[in-house]
Amino acid sequence: MSDMTPLIRSAELLSVTSRLWAAFRRGDIDAFLARYSFAPGLTLFGTDESEYVDDRDRFDEYMRTQFAMISGSPFGEAQVEAWAEGEVGWSVMRSTVRSGDIEHALRMTSVFHLERDEWRIVHQHWSVGTPNEEILGVPLTYSVERVAEAVETDRPDLTGFAATDGTITLVFTDIEGSTALNGSFGDQAWIDVLRAHNDVVERQTGRHAGTVVQRVGDGYMLVFPAARRALRAALAIDSEIRATFNDPGSPIRVRIGIHTGEVIRHANEFFGQAVNYAARVAAAGAGGEILASSLVHELVSTDRSFTFGPPREVIMKGIVGPQLVYPLEQLLDERLDSREPKT
């Protein structure tokens, strides 16, 4: 049982935030500004890089200017959730703003402090929810589960990549903690990271006779006609990622999951079962870790080129009962990695 104090939803802060948004929509600047703290530490972030305010006098001037500029803009109704713990509370508000014929998502997060029995805002963050692909040309952060969902929706024909026995080996890979890393690196630096990462994954996949089936942000689904090729490719990807991002303490680490399924005999169930299972294997790993399903481990059990760590039981979303996964440790005959891959 967790000893963490449960969060308490606050009807009072929900009402305060709703009234704040109503004042904003009707252009009542005085009612709006009255809700903000005069204490040191008041800060506000906006979507634009110049929208950072940490001085109350400048804050008032900034907000009055903003009100004058956006007066009459079509802002939508608010959906608000709020919580409180002691003298601190916070709320999240979702709404919309229309620009011409386009409606954008609008979000506002507020941190409150109880001052003389009045909830005052000490920090606030506004953002306009423009998709990353629209601004940057690429989606920035997705999990392997999103990649699996995209594959299940598209259902590409994979029969041409299968081995003679009708099986195909699936590899899912992504960067551990990519959402947080994107925020810490900043969008442009993160795009540079993605480009370097994607180049490694795609080049090593091709070199080991694999195929990229789906990519969403930093998440990949790869297919190989044999488990051994997939394992060698995974080791090569991990090794080159480490070499590419070799600064001391670099947080860029990939997690890789490998599973084999029968795409020909069980074509109807393949996408719903084998693909999702492979994604769950990857999701069970940590950055810098390669996990193989028990089936993959069994397929290469007589090949002494590969060594695995002790198996561990993991709980996978949507899978009944604990599942065994095997951490791939190394390729004993490292010369194989520098030669043309074998089956």
C-alpha positions as CSV (number, residue, x, y, z in Angstrom):
1,M,0.0,0.0,0.0
2,S,1.3,3.5,-0.9
3,D,2.1,5.9,1.9
4,M,1.6,8.9,-0.4
5,T,-0.9,11.4,0.8
6,P,-3.9,11.3,-1.7
7,L,-4.6,14.4,-3.7
8,I,-7.8,16.2,-2.7
9,R,-9.9,17.7,-5.4
10,S,-10.9,21.3,-4.6
11,A,-14.3,22.5,-5.6
12,E,-13.3,26.0,-4.3
13,L,-10.3,26.3,-6.6
14,L,-12.3,24.9,-9.5
15,S,-14.8,27.8,-8.9
16,V,-12.0,30.3,-8.5
17,T,-10.4,29.2,-11.8
18,S,-13.7,29.2,-13.6
19,R,-14.4,32.8,-12.4
20,L,-10.9,33.8,-13.5
21,W,-11.5,32.5,-17.0
22,A,-15.0,34.1,-17.2
23,A,-13.3,37.5,-16.3
24,F,-10.7,36.9,-19.0
25,R,-13.4,36.1,-21.6
26,R,-15.5,39.2,-20.9
27,G,-12.4,41.4,-20.8
28,D,-12.6,42.4,-17.1
29,I,-8.9,43.1,-16.6
30,D,-9.3,44.4,-13.0
31,A,-11.1,41.3,-11.8
32,F,-8.6,39.2,-13.6
33,L,-5.5,40.8,-12.1
34,A,-7.0,40.8,-8.6
35,R,-6.5,37.1,-8.4
36,Y,-2.7,37.2,-8.7
37,S,-0.3,37.3,-5.7
38,F,1.9,40.3,-4.8
39,A,4.4,38.1,-3.1
40,P,7.9,37.6,-4.6
41,G,8.1,34.6,-6.9
42,L,5.1,35.4,-9.1
43,T,5.9,34.0,-12.6
44,L,4.1,33.5,-15.8
45,F,5.1,31.5,-18.9
46,G,3.4,31.7,-22.3
47,T,3.7,29.9,-25.6
48,D,6.1,32.4,-27.2
49,E,9.7,32.4,-26.0
50,S,9.4,36.1,-25.0
51,E,6.4,35.4,-22.7
52,Y,8.1,35.1,-19.4
53,V,7.2,37.5,-16.6
54,D,8.6,37.5,-13.0
55,D,7.8,41.0,-11.8
56,R,4.4,42.1,-10.5
57,D,4.5,45.6,-11.8
58,R,5.7,44.4,-15.2
59,F,3.1,41.6,-15.0
60,D,0.2,44.1,-14.7
61,E,1.5,46.1,-17.6
62,Y,2.0,43.0,-19.7
63,M,-1.5,41.6,-19.0
64,R,-3.2,44.9,-19.7
65,T,-1.3,45.1,-23.1
66,Q,-2.3,41.5,-23.9
67,F,-6.0,42.3,-23.0
68,A,-6.0,45.2,-25.4
69,M,-4.5,43.2,-28.2
70,I,-6.7,40.2,-27.9
71,S,-10.0,41.9,-27.1
72,G,-12.9,40.3,-28.9
73,S,-11.0,37.0,-29.6
74,P,-13.3,34.0,-29.6
75,F,-12.3,32.0,-26.5
76,G,-14.2,28.9,-25.7
77,E,-15.8,27.6,-22.5
78,A,-13.5,26.2,-19.8
79,Q,-13.0,22.6,-18.6
80,V,-11.4,22.9,-15.2
81,E,-9.9,20.4,-12.7
82,A,-8.4,21.6,-9.4
83,W,-6.7,20.1,-6.3
84,A,-5.5,21.5,-3.0
85,E,-3.2,20.4,-0.2
86,G,-2.9,22.7,2.8
87,E,-2.1,26.2,1.7
88,V,-1.1,25.2,-1.8
89,G,-3.4,24.4,-4.7
90,W,-3.3,24.0,-8.5
91,S,-5.7,23.9,-11.4
92,V,-5.6,22.9,-15.0
93,M,-7.9,24.6,-17.5
94,R,-8.6,23.5,-21.1
95,S,-10.3,25.7,-23.6
96,T,-10.1,26.8,-27.2
97,V,-9.2,30.0,-29.2
98,R,-10.3,30.6,-32.8
99,S,-8.0,32.2,-35.3
100,G,-9.9,32.8,-38.6
101,D,-11.3,29.4,-39.5
102,I,-8.9,27.4,-37.3
103,E,-9.7,26.5,-33.7
104,H,-6.6,25.8,-31.5
105,A,-6.5,24.1,-28.1
106,L,-5.7,26.5,-25.3
107,R,-4.4,25.3,-21.9
108,M,-3.7,27.2,-18.6
109,T,-2.1,25.7,-15.5
110,S,-2.2,27.8,-12.3
111,V,-0.4,27.3,-9.0
112,F,-2.2,28.9,-6.0
113,H,-1.1,30.0,-2.5
114,L,-3.5,30.7,0.3
115,E,-2.9,34.4,1.4
116,R,-5.1,35.9,4.1
117,D,-7.8,33.4,3.3
118,E,-7.7,34.2,-0.4
119,W,-6.3,31.9,-3.1
120,R,-3.8,33.9,-5.1
121,I,-1.9,32.7,-8.2
122,V,1.9,32.5,-7.8
123,H,2.7,30.8,-11.0
124,Q,0.9,30.3,-14.3
125,H,1.6,28.7,-17.6
126,W,-0.4,29.3,-20.8
127,S,0.1,27.3,-24.0
128,V,-1.6,27.1,-27.4
129,G,-1.8,23.5,-28.4
130,T,-0.4,23.6,-32.0
131,P,0.7,20.1,-33.0
132,N,4.5,19.6,-33.0
133,E,4.3,18.3,-36.6
134,E,2.7,21.5,-37.8
135,I,5.5,23.6,-36.2
136,L,8.6,21.4,-36.5
137,G,7.7,18.9,-39.3
138,V,8.1,15.9,-36.9
139,P,6.2,14.5,-34.0
140,L,8.6,14.7,-31.0
141,T,7.6,12.2,-28.4
142,Y,5.6,9.0,-28.6
143,S,5.8,5.7,-26.8
144,V,6.2,2.3,-28.4
145,E,2.5,1.7,-27.7
146,R,1.6,4.6,-30.0
147,V,3.8,2.9,-32.7
148,A,2.0,-0.4,-32.2
149,E,-1.4,1.4,-32.4
150,A,-0.3,3.0,-35.7
151,V,0.8,-0.4,-37.1
152,E,-2.4,-2.1,-36.0
153,T,-4.4,0.7,-37.7
154,D,-2.4,0.5,-41.0
155,R,-1.9,-3.3,-41.0
156,P,0.9,-3.3,-43.6
157,D,1.5,-6.5,-45.6
158,L,4.4,-8.1,-43.8
159,T,4.3,-11.5,-45.5
160,G,7.1,-10.6,-47.9
161,F,9.4,-10.2,-44.9
162,A,8.6,-13.5,-43.2
163,A,10.9,-16.5,-43.0
164,T,10.1,-19.7,-44.8
165,D,8.3,-21.0,-41.7
166,G,5.9,-18.0,-41.8
167,T,7.5,-16.3,-38.8
168,I,8.7,-12.8,-38.5
169,T,10.7,-11.1,-35.7
170,L,9.6,-7.8,-34.4
171,V,11.7,-5.1,-32.8
172,F,10.4,-2.1,-31.0
173,T,12.7,0.7,-29.9
174,D,12.4,4.2,-28.5
175,I,14.3,6.6,-26.3
176,E,13.7,6.3,-22.6
177,G,12.0,9.3,-21.1
178,S,11.8,11.2,-24.4
179,T,8.9,13.5,-23.2
180,A,10.9,14.9,-20.3
181,L,14.1,15.0,-22.4
182,N,12.3,17.0,-25.1
183,G,11.4,19.6,-22.5
184,S,14.9,19.8,-21.0
185,F,16.7,19.9,-24.4
186,G,14.3,22.4,-26.1
187,D,12.7,21.7,-29.5
188,Q,15.5,22.5,-31.8
189,A,18.2,20.6,-29.9
190,W,15.8,17.7,-29.5
191,I,15.2,17.6,-33.3
192,D,19.0,17.3,-33.7
193,V,19.0,14.4,-31.2
194,L,16.2,12.7,-33.1
195,R,17.9,13.0,-36.5
196,A,21.1,11.4,-35.1
197,H,19.1,8.7,-33.3
198,N,16.9,7.9,-36.3
199,D,19.9,7.7,-38.6
200,V,21.5,5.0,-36.4
201,V,18.3,3.0,-36.1
202,E,17.5,3.0,-39.8
203,R,21.1,2.4,-41.0
204,Q,21.7,-0.6,-38.6
205,T,18.3,-2.0,-39.5
206,G,19.1,-2.0,-43.2
207,R,22.6,-3.4,-42.5
208,H,21.1,-6.4,-40.7
209,A,18.6,-7.1,-43.5
210,G,15.7,-5.6,-41.5
211,T,12.9,-3.2,-42.6
212,V,11.4,-0.2,-40.9
213,V,7.7,-0.7,-40.8
214,Q,6.6,2.3,-38.7
215,R,8.2,5.3,-37.1
216,V,6.4,7.8,-34.9
217,G,8.7,10.4,-33.4
218,D,11.5,8.5,-31.6
219,G,9.6,5.2,-31.7
220,Y,10.2,2.5,-34.3
221,M,8.8,-0.9,-35.3
222,L,11.3,-3.0,-37.3
223,V,10.9,-6.4,-38.8
224,F,13.5,-9.1,-39.5
225,P,13.2,-12.6,-41.1
226,A,15.1,-14.2,-38.3
227,A,15.5,-13.8,-34.6
228,R,19.3,-13.8,-34.8
229,R,19.4,-10.9,-37.3
230,A,17.1,-9.0,-35.0
231,L,19.3,-9.6,-31.9
232,R,22.4,-8.5,-33.8
233,A,20.7,-5.4,-35.1
234,A,19.5,-4.5,-31.6
235,L,23.0,-4.9,-30.2
236,A,24.4,-2.7,-33.0
237,I,21.8,0.0,-32.5
238,D,22.5,0.1,-28.8
239,S,26.2,0.2,-29.3
240,E,26.2,3.0,-31.8
241,I,23.7,5.0,-29.8
242,R,26.1,4.9,-26.9
243,A,28.9,5.9,-29.1
244,T,26.9,8.7,-30.7
245,F,25.8,10.2,-27.4
246,N,29.0,9.6,-25.5
247,D,29.1,12.7,-23.3
248,P,29.5,11.9,-19.6
249,G,26.1,11.5,-18.1
250,S,24.3,11.6,-21.4
251,P,20.6,10.7,-20.8
252,I,20.1,9.4,-24.4
253,R,19.4,5.7,-24.0
254,V,17.3,3.4,-26.1
255,R,15.1,0.6,-24.9
256,I,14.6,-2.3,-27.2
257,G,12.1,-5.2,-27.2
258,I,12.2,-8.3,-29.4
259,H,9.4,-10.9,-30.1
260,T,8.6,-13.4,-32.9
261,G,5.2,-14.1,-34.3
262,E,3.6,-16.1,-37.1
263,V,2.4,-13.5,-39.7
264,I,1.3,-16.0,-42.3
265,R,-0.6,-18.7,-40.5
266,H,-2.2,-16.3,-38.0
267,A,-2.4,-13.2,-40.1
268,N,-5.8,-12.1,-38.6
269,E,-4.5,-12.2,-35.0
270,F,-0.9,-11.1,-35.8
271,F,-1.4,-7.3,-35.4
272,G,-3.5,-7.5,-32.3
273,Q,-1.3,-10.1,-30.6
274,A,2.3,-10.4,-31.7
275,V,2.7,-6.7,-32.5
276,N,1.2,-5.6,-29.1
277,Y,3.2,-8.2,-27.3
278,A,6.5,-7.0,-28.8
279,A,5.6,-3.4,-27.8
280,R,5.0,-4.5,-24.3
281,V,8.3,-6.3,-24.1
282,A,10.1,-3.0,-25.1
283,A,8.0,-1.0,-22.6
284,A,9.1,-3.4,-19.9
285,G,12.8,-2.4,-20.4
286,A,14.9,0.5,-19.2
287,G,17.1,2.7,-21.3
288,G,20.2,0.9,-22.6
289,E,18.4,-2.5,-22.2
290,I,17.5,-5.0,-24.8
291,L,14.8,-7.5,-23.8
292,A,13.8,-10.6,-25.6
293,S,10.6,-12.5,-25.2
294,S,10.7,-16.1,-23.9
295,L,10.0,-17.3,-27.5
296,V,12.9,-15.4,-28.9
297,H,15.2,-16.7,-26.1
298,E,14.0,-20.3,-27.0
299,L,14.7,-19.8,-30.7
300,V,18.3,-18.9,-30.2
301,S,19.0,-21.0,-27.1
302,T,21.4,-23.3,-29.0
303,D,23.4,-20.4,-30.4
304,R,26.3,-19.7,-28.0
305,S,27.0,-16.3,-29.7
306,F,24.3,-14.7,-27.5
307,T,24.3,-14.5,-23.7
308,F,21.3,-13.4,-21.7
309,G,21.0,-12.2,-18.1
310,P,18.7,-14.0,-15.6
311,P,15.0,-13.9,-16.8
312,R,12.6,-11.7,-14.9
313,E,8.9,-11.7,-14.6
314,V,7.1,-8.5,-15.7
315,I,3.4,-7.5,-15.8
316,M,2.3,-6.3,-19.3
317,K,-0.7,-4.2,-20.0
318,G,-3.5,-6.3,-21.5
319,I,-1.6,-9.6,-21.0
320,V,-2.9,-12.1,-18.4
321,G,-0.3,-13.2,-15.8
322,P,3.4,-12.4,-15.3
323,Q,5.5,-12.8,-18.5
324,L,9.2,-13.8,-18.7
325,V,11.6,-11.6,-20.5
326,Y,15.4,-12.1,-21.0
327,P,17.9,-9.2,-21.0
328,L,20.4,-9.6,-23.9
329,E,23.8,-9.0,-22.6
330,Q,26.3,-9.3,-25.4
331,L,27.3,-10.9,-28.6
332,L,30.2,-13.2,-27.7
333,D,31.7,-13.4,-31.2
334,E,31.9,-9.6,-31.6
335,R,33.5,-10.1,-35.0
336,L,30.1,-11.1,-36.3
337,D,28.9,-7.6,-35.8
338,S,31.5,-6.2,-38.2
339,R,30.8,-8.7,-40.9
340,E,27.9,-9.3,-43.2
341,P,25.1,-10.5,-40.8
342,K,24.2,-14.1,-40.9
343,T,20.8,-15.6,-40.6
